[in-house]
Amino acid sequence: MVLLSVGIAACREDASPVVSDGTSDGEASCEADVVEPCECDGVAEGTRTCVEGVFGECECPETSACIDGVLAPGEDCDDNNTTPGDGCTAECTFESGTVLYEVDLGEYPNDVEVLSSGRVAVALDDFRVQVISETGAVAAKLEFPPPVGYGHQGSGWVTGLANGDFVVAFSAETGGMAADYWIRIDGEGEVVWADVHYGEGEPRFGLEGLGSHGDALYAAGFVGPEADGQRVVRRYDGAGQVVWETETPGQARSRVVVAATEDEVQFDFIPFTGSETFTRGLFDPDTGALRSAVSMPIGWRDIGDEGAGLLTGMTGGEPGSISLVMMTGPSADELWRVTLPLYSWVTPGSHPNGVSYVGGIVVVEEGQPGGDSLFGIDGAGTVINRHALGDVVGVHVGPDGLLYLEGDRKLIKFAP
């Protein structure tokens, strides 16, 4: 058992007192190995230990104290005050609803990817890329010449790799012909490699979706003419070389959402119009073998690796509202249901523009009269906050747990 010295004077034969934090006439004042609390600059509590009858110096925790004006590990912010409403709480966390930066892109982006480094890669029209730093500064602007004979860009995709690099893929079209332009760029904005896939000779691969895990790239698209070509999924290595290719069911044009882990690659083939279901294919990441293909309701969306299950959206009983239902799967028990206001044009089977899962909170972005709103919903289905925003067309979760919003020709870093 460890005893604490309480600072009570002890009597010797000569009646001169011995206090607990020092000696008198060179004699010991505390028992060996006794530990007592002490203050560290009046902020944190430390300890000091009795050695050879004398207490040593106060040993303080290594972590920097909050509200000291110094940003320490584990702190989101530190503005050296406890004043509410200034974006930083007394616990050195960002206040909910704080805009950390707002970057004017000048146009709506083709695609946005938050990189593992905290930087953001943005694919723009006309074969252009911007890299935004952690503080919102434009770290790099890149512009690539179109492939020979191709002047018009169709679409652009971007996906990040584990080391902070990213790959951007542009489609190029002219006179009924098409090509794909793939570029790997490092986190500083330097080109690692570039490759163009033309329609002549080798059949063109028309990209529909792009994702990654580690240094592996996973893509879905058509090989050959779009009208009668075969849809395939592919794995590429970090140098852009095809590792495997697998034919997939269904030939209708789709928006493909790619999600990959170490053990499985998931492709969601979501029709643009006219369907109440979409196809989810699960593939072996090493061989490309199709493990399963299931039909899913068009409203279902995954909410991320941290999520408790899936989230579906459907119209509620009243015009201009939507019911969000959290479940552990399409046929599992309902966990909670919450109704949010929406534009009156929402149709059955529709889904909010952006659904994210951040620190146990479901964040839903949806259009509202006069501007979009972000709703925060806790694990019990209670709406705990709402933030009115401008036009938001995409929501991305960064490795820092913050939201990166694309819309109104801007990129916004936001604390939910």
C-alpha positions as CSV (number, residue, x, y, z in Angstrom):
1,M,0.0,0.0,0.0
2,V,1.3,3.5,-0.9
3,L,1.0,6.1,1.8
4,L,0.5,9.8,1.2
5,S,2.2,12.4,3.3
6,V,-0.3,14.9,4.6
7,G,2.0,17.6,5.8
8,I,1.4,17.2,9.6
9,A,4.4,18.2,11.8
10,A,6.1,15.4,13.7
11,C,7.7,15.9,17.2
12,R,11.3,15.0,18.0
13,E,12.8,14.9,21.4
14,D,14.0,18.5,21.0
15,A,10.4,19.5,20.1
16,S,11.5,21.1,16.8
17,P,9.0,20.2,14.1
18,V,9.8,18.3,10.9
19,V,7.5,19.3,8.0
20,S,6.6,17.1,5.1
21,D,8.3,19.0,2.3
22,G,11.7,19.5,3.6
23,T,14.2,18.7,6.4
24,S,15.1,20.4,9.7
25,D,18.7,20.3,10.9
26,G,19.5,17.8,8.0
27,E,17.2,15.1,9.3
28,A,14.7,13.1,7.1
29,S,11.2,14.4,6.8
30,C,9.3,11.7,4.9
31,E,9.4,7.9,4.6
32,A,11.0,6.3,1.7
33,D,8.9,5.7,-1.5
34,V,5.9,7.8,-0.1
35,V,4.2,9.5,-3.0
36,E,2.1,12.7,-2.8
37,P,0.3,14.9,-5.2
38,C,1.7,18.2,-6.4
39,E,0.7,21.0,-8.8
40,C,2.2,21.5,-12.2
41,D,2.2,25.3,-12.9
42,G,-1.2,25.4,-11.3
43,V,-2.9,23.6,-14.2
44,A,-2.4,19.8,-14.0
45,E,-1.8,17.5,-11.0
46,G,1.5,15.7,-10.8
47,T,3.3,13.5,-8.2
48,R,6.5,13.6,-6.2
49,T,8.3,10.7,-4.5
50,C,10.2,10.6,-1.2
51,V,13.8,9.5,-1.8
52,E,16.2,9.3,1.2
53,G,13.9,11.3,3.4
54,V,13.4,14.2,0.9
55,F,10.6,14.7,-1.7
56,G,11.9,15.1,-5.2
57,E,10.7,17.5,-7.9
58,C,7.1,17.4,-9.0
59,E,6.7,15.1,-12.0
60,C,4.1,16.5,-14.4
61,P,2.2,14.8,-17.3
62,E,3.9,15.2,-20.6
63,T,0.7,16.3,-22.4
64,S,0.3,20.1,-22.9
65,A,-2.6,21.6,-21.1
66,C,-5.6,22.8,-23.1
67,I,-6.2,26.5,-23.5
68,D,-2.5,27.3,-23.2
69,G,-2.3,28.6,-26.8
70,V,-0.1,25.7,-27.9
71,L,-1.6,23.0,-30.2
72,A,-0.7,19.7,-28.7
73,P,-1.2,16.1,-29.8
74,G,-4.9,15.2,-29.4
75,E,-6.1,18.8,-29.6
76,D,-8.2,20.0,-32.6
77,C,-7.5,23.6,-31.7
78,D,-6.1,25.8,-28.9
79,D,-7.0,29.5,-28.9
80,N,-5.9,30.2,-25.3
81,N,-9.4,31.0,-24.1
82,T,-12.7,29.4,-23.0
83,T,-14.9,31.8,-24.8
84,P,-17.8,30.0,-26.5
85,G,-18.8,30.7,-30.1
86,D,-15.3,31.3,-31.5
87,G,-14.9,27.9,-33.1
88,C,-12.8,26.2,-30.4
89,T,-14.3,24.8,-27.2
90,A,-12.8,24.9,-23.7
91,E,-11.9,21.2,-24.3
92,C,-9.8,22.2,-27.4
93,T,-12.2,20.6,-29.9
94,F,-13.8,22.3,-32.9
95,E,-17.2,23.6,-32.2
96,S,-20.0,21.9,-34.1
97,G,-20.7,23.9,-37.3
98,T,-17.3,25.5,-37.6
99,V,-16.1,26.3,-41.1
100,L,-12.4,25.6,-41.0
101,Y,-11.7,26.8,-44.6
102,E,-13.6,27.7,-47.7
103,V,-11.8,27.4,-51.1
104,D,-13.3,29.0,-54.2
105,L,-12.8,26.6,-57.0
106,G,-14.5,28.8,-59.6
107,E,-16.5,25.8,-60.9
108,Y,-18.2,22.6,-59.8
109,P,-15.6,19.8,-59.5
110,N,-15.9,16.5,-61.4
111,D,-14.7,14.6,-58.3
112,V,-13.1,15.2,-54.9
113,E,-10.9,12.9,-52.8
114,V,-9.6,13.5,-49.3
115,L,-6.1,12.0,-49.2
116,S,-4.5,10.1,-46.3
117,S,-2.3,13.2,-45.7
118,G,-5.3,15.4,-45.1
119,R,-4.8,17.2,-48.4
120,V,-7.7,17.2,-51.0
121,A,-7.4,16.3,-54.7
122,V,-9.9,17.9,-57.0
123,A,-10.6,16.9,-60.6
124,L,-11.9,19.8,-62.7
125,D,-13.0,20.2,-66.4
126,D,-10.5,20.5,-69.2
127,F,-8.0,18.0,-67.8
128,R,-7.2,20.1,-64.7
129,V,-6.4,19.1,-61.1
130,Q,-6.0,21.1,-57.9
131,V,-4.4,20.0,-54.7
132,I,-5.7,21.8,-51.5
133,S,-3.5,21.8,-48.4
134,E,-4.6,21.1,-44.9
135,T,-5.1,24.8,-44.2
136,G,-7.1,25.5,-47.4
137,A,-4.2,26.9,-49.5
138,V,-3.9,25.8,-53.2
139,A,-0.8,23.6,-53.0
140,A,-0.7,22.7,-56.6
141,K,-2.5,23.5,-59.9
142,L,-2.0,21.0,-62.8
143,E,-3.2,21.2,-66.4
144,F,-2.7,18.4,-68.9
145,P,-2.9,18.6,-72.7
146,P,-5.8,16.5,-74.1
147,P,-4.9,13.3,-75.9
148,V,-4.0,13.8,-79.5
149,G,-7.2,14.3,-81.5
150,Y,-9.4,14.7,-78.5
151,G,-10.6,18.0,-77.3
152,H,-13.6,17.5,-75.1
153,Q,-13.4,16.1,-71.6
154,G,-16.4,13.9,-70.6
155,S,-16.0,13.0,-66.9
156,G,-13.3,12.9,-64.3
157,W,-12.6,10.6,-61.3
158,V,-10.0,10.7,-58.5
159,T,-9.0,8.2,-55.9
160,G,-6.3,8.3,-53.2
161,L,-3.6,5.8,-52.4
162,A,-2.2,4.8,-49.0
163,N,1.0,6.8,-49.3
164,G,-0.8,10.1,-50.1
165,D,-0.5,9.8,-53.9
166,F,-3.7,9.8,-56.0
167,V,-4.8,8.8,-59.4
168,V,-7.0,10.9,-61.6
169,A,-8.8,9.5,-64.6
170,F,-10.3,11.7,-67.3
171,S,-12.5,10.5,-70.2
172,A,-12.0,12.4,-73.5
173,E,-14.5,12.4,-76.4
174,T,-14.6,13.8,-79.9
175,G,-16.6,12.8,-83.1
176,G,-18.0,9.6,-81.6
177,M,-14.5,8.5,-80.5
178,A,-13.3,8.3,-76.9
179,A,-10.1,7.8,-74.9
180,D,-9.2,7.6,-71.2
181,Y,-6.4,9.6,-69.6
182,W,-5.0,8.2,-66.3
183,I,-2.4,10.1,-64.3
184,R,-0.8,9.2,-60.9
185,I,0.2,12.3,-58.9
186,D,2.1,12.4,-55.6
187,G,0.9,14.5,-52.6
188,E,3.1,17.4,-53.7
189,G,1.5,17.6,-57.1
190,E,4.3,15.9,-59.1
191,V,3.3,13.5,-61.9
192,V,4.5,9.9,-61.2
193,W,3.2,8.4,-64.4
194,A,0.6,9.1,-67.1
195,D,-1.1,6.8,-69.6
196,V,-3.7,7.2,-72.4
197,H,-6.1,4.4,-73.5
198,Y,-7.3,5.1,-77.0
199,G,-10.2,3.5,-78.8
200,E,-8.2,2.4,-81.8
201,G,-6.4,-1.0,-81.7
202,E,-6.8,-2.3,-78.2
203,P,-10.5,-1.9,-77.2
204,R,-11.1,1.2,-75.1
205,F,-11.9,0.8,-71.4
206,G,-14.8,3.3,-70.7
207,L,-14.5,4.1,-67.0
208,E,-17.7,4.2,-64.9
209,G,-16.2,4.0,-61.4
210,L,-12.9,4.1,-59.6
211,G,-11.6,3.2,-56.1
212,S,-8.6,2.0,-54.3
213,H,-7.2,0.2,-51.2
214,G,-3.6,0.4,-50.3
215,D,-1.7,0.8,-53.6
216,A,-4.2,-1.2,-55.6
217,L,-6.7,0.5,-58.0
218,Y,-10.1,-1.0,-58.7
219,A,-12.1,0.2,-61.7
220,A,-15.4,-0.6,-63.5
221,G,-16.3,0.2,-67.1
222,F,-17.0,-1.0,-70.6
223,V,-14.5,-2.6,-73.0
224,G,-15.3,-1.8,-76.6
225,P,-18.1,0.3,-78.0
226,E,-20.5,1.6,-75.3
227,A,-23.6,0.4,-77.1
228,D,-22.6,-3.3,-77.3
229,G,-19.4,-3.6,-75.2
230,Q,-18.9,-5.8,-72.3
231,R,-18.8,-4.4,-68.8
232,V,-15.8,-5.5,-66.7
233,V,-14.1,-4.8,-63.4
234,R,-10.4,-4.5,-63.1
235,R,-7.6,-4.4,-60.6
236,Y,-4.5,-2.2,-61.5
237,D,-1.2,-2.1,-59.6
238,G,0.4,1.1,-58.5
239,A,2.1,1.5,-61.9
240,G,-1.2,1.4,-63.7
241,Q,-0.9,-2.2,-65.1
242,V,-3.9,-4.5,-65.2
243,V,-3.6,-7.3,-62.6
244,W,-6.9,-9.0,-63.4
245,E,-10.1,-8.4,-65.3
246,T,-13.6,-10.0,-64.7
247,E,-16.7,-9.7,-66.7
248,T,-19.8,-8.6,-64.8
249,P,-23.5,-9.1,-65.2
250,G,-25.7,-6.3,-66.6
251,Q,-25.0,-4.0,-69.6
252,A,-27.0,-0.9,-68.8
253,R,-24.9,2.3,-68.2
254,S,-24.5,2.8,-64.5
255,R,-22.9,5.0,-61.9
256,V,-20.5,2.6,-60.1
257,V,-19.5,3.0,-56.5
258,V,-16.3,1.1,-55.5
259,A,-15.4,0.1,-51.9
260,A,-12.4,-2.1,-51.2
261,T,-10.8,-3.7,-48.2
262,E,-7.9,-6.2,-47.7
263,D,-10.4,-9.1,-48.0
264,E,-13.0,-8.0,-50.5
265,V,-13.9,-5.5,-53.3
266,Q,-17.4,-4.3,-53.6
267,F,-18.9,-2.8,-56.8
268,D,-22.4,-1.2,-56.7
269,F,-23.8,-0.8,-60.2
270,I,-26.5,1.9,-59.8
271,P,-28.6,2.6,-62.8
272,F,-29.1,6.3,-63.7
273,T,-32.9,6.0,-64.2
274,G,-35.8,3.7,-64.3
275,S,-34.9,1.0,-61.7
276,E,-35.9,0.3,-58.2
277,T,-32.9,-1.9,-57.5
278,F,-29.2,-2.0,-58.2
279,T,-26.7,-4.9,-58.3
280,R,-24.0,-5.3,-55.7
281,G,-21.0,-7.5,-56.8
282,L,-18.4,-8.8,-54.3
283,F,-15.1,-9.9,-55.7
284,D,-11.9,-11.6,-54.5
285,P,-9.2,-8.9,-54.4
286,D,-6.4,-11.3,-55.4
287,T,-8.0,-13.2,-58.2
288,G,-11.0,-11.1,-59.3
289,A,-13.3,-14.0,-58.9
290,L,-17.0,-13.0,-58.4
291,R,-18.1,-14.2,-55.0
292,S,-21.7,-13.0,-55.1
293,A,-24.0,-10.7,-56.9
294,V,-27.2,-9.6,-55.1
295,S,-30.0,-7.2,-55.9
296,M,-30.4,-4.3,-53.5
297,P,-33.1,-1.7,-53.1
298,I,-32.1,1.5,-54.9
299,G,-32.3,3.6,-51.7
300,W,-29.8,1.6,-49.7
301,R,-26.3,3.0,-49.1
302,D,-23.4,2.0,-47.0
303,I,-22.4,4.6,-44.4
304,G,-18.8,3.6,-44.1
305,D,-16.5,1.1,-42.2
306,E,-17.5,2.5,-38.8
307,G,-21.3,2.2,-39.5
308,A,-23.5,-0.2,-37.7
309,G,-25.1,-1.3,-41.0
310,L,-26.8,0.3,-43.9
311,L,-29.0,3.4,-44.3
312,T,-32.0,3.7,-46.6
313,G,-34.0,6.7,-47.7
314,M,-37.6,6.8,-48.7
315,T,-40.4,9.4,-48.8
316,G,-42.4,9.8,-45.7
317,G,-46.2,10.1,-45.3
318,E,-46.2,13.9,-45.8
319,P,-45.1,15.7,-49.0
320,G,-41.7,17.2,-48.7
321,S,-40.3,14.8,-46.1
322,I,-38.2,11.7,-46.0
323,S,-37.8,8.8,-43.6
324,L,-34.3,7.6,-42.9
325,V,-34.2,4.0,-41.6
326,M,-31.0,2.6,-39.9
327,M,-30.8,-1.1,-40.1
328,T,-28.1,-3.8,-39.9
329,G,-29.0,-5.1,-43.4
330,P,-31.8,-5.1,-45.9
331,S,-33.8,-7.8,-44.0
332,A,-32.6,-7.0,-40.5
333,D,-34.5,-5.4,-37.7
334,E,-35.0,-1.6,-37.8
335,L,-32.7,0.2,-35.4
336,W,-34.3,3.7,-35.7
337,R,-36.3,5.9,-38.0
338,V,-36.3,9.6,-38.3
339,T,-38.2,12.0,-40.6
340,L,-36.5,15.0,-42.1
341,P,-38.0,17.8,-44.3
342,L,-37.2,17.7,-48.0
343,Y,-38.2,19.3,-51.3
344,S,-41.6,18.2,-52.5
345,W,-40.1,16.7,-55.7
346,V,-38.5,13.8,-53.8
347,T,-39.7,10.4,-55.2
348,P,-40.0,7.0,-53.6
349,G,-36.7,5.1,-53.5
350,S,-34.7,8.3,-53.6
351,H,-31.7,8.9,-51.3
352,P,-30.1,12.0,-49.7
353,N,-27.2,13.5,-51.6
354,G,-24.7,12.7,-48.9
355,V,-24.8,10.3,-45.9
356,S,-21.7,10.0,-43.7
357,Y,-20.8,8.4,-40.4
358,V,-18.5,10.4,-38.2
359,G,-17.6,9.5,-34.6
360,G,-20.9,7.6,-34.0
361,I,-23.0,10.3,-35.6
362,V,-24.9,9.9,-38.9
363,V,-24.5,13.1,-41.0
364,V,-27.2,13.6,-43.7
365,E,-26.9,16.4,-46.3
366,E,-30.2,17.3,-48.0
367,G,-31.7,20.0,-50.1
368,Q,-33.9,22.5,-48.2
369,P,-35.8,25.6,-49.4
370,G,-33.3,28.4,-49.5
371,G,-30.2,26.2,-49.3
372,D,-29.0,22.8,-48.2
373,S,-28.7,21.5,-44.6
374,L,-26.6,19.1,-42.7
375,F,-28.4,17.0,-40.1
376,G,-26.5,15.2,-37.3
377,I,-28.3,12.1,-36.0
378,D,-27.1,10.1,-33.0
379,G,-27.2,6.3,-32.4
380,A,-30.8,6.5,-31.0
381,G,-32.1,8.3,-34.1
382,T,-32.3,11.7,-32.5
383,V,-31.5,14.8,-34.6
384,I,-28.8,16.5,-32.4
385,N,-27.8,19.4,-34.7
386,R,-28.6,21.0,-38.0
387,H,-26.5,23.4,-40.0
388,A,-27.8,25.5,-42.9
389,L,-25.4,25.7,-45.8
390,G,-25.3,26.8,-49.4
391,D,-25.6,24.4,-52.4
392,V,-23.9,21.1,-51.4
393,V,-23.5,18.3,-53.9
394,G,-21.1,16.0,-52.1
395,V,-20.0,15.1,-48.6
396,H,-16.6,13.4,-47.9
397,V,-15.2,12.3,-44.5
398,G,-11.5,13.0,-44.0
399,P,-9.0,10.9,-41.9
400,D,-9.3,13.7,-39.3
401,G,-13.1,13.0,-38.8
402,L,-14.0,16.3,-40.4
403,L,-16.3,16.8,-43.4
404,Y,-15.2,18.1,-46.8
405,L,-18.2,19.5,-48.7
406,E,-18.3,20.2,-52.4
407,G,-20.8,22.6,-53.9
408,D,-21.6,26.1,-55.0
409,R,-18.2,26.0,-56.8
410,K,-16.4,25.8,-53.5
411,L,-14.7,23.2,-51.2
412,I,-15.5,23.6,-47.5
413,K,-13.8,22.0,-44.6
414,F,-16.4,21.6,-41.8
415,A,-16.6,20.4,-38.2
416,P,-19.9,18.5,-37.9
